[in-house]
């Protein structure tokens, strides 16, 4: 099963972005969405698939934190 995660856009270079995901900087393809620096995106398989708000990103991170306790 694959799941998506959220991250914050830190730098954009054409169709690629540096995204902070739990403190790790990942290269993410953003050609499917139109994010700005500082936006949060939902990431799946190396692609940003949706721009989300900070509250949604925080909720997802809390769910991952809770799951990791088991």
Phi, psi and omega in degrees: 000137177252142175233157177265158176228168180251157178203164182253129179291123180253328183207141179237134175224097183059244183266008180239152179222149168271123185235132177275115178237106181053039178085358178256135178270120181244148171272123184232135176283126183246016185290347179274344181226174181234069181278163174247162175301132182098344177287156173257141180231153173268128187243133175218127176054038176085002180242138169283122185251349179196142171273129180237166179270169185298323180298317178297317179297316179298319179297317178296317180297323178293320177297315178298321178298316180295319180296321184292347179283345183269000000 
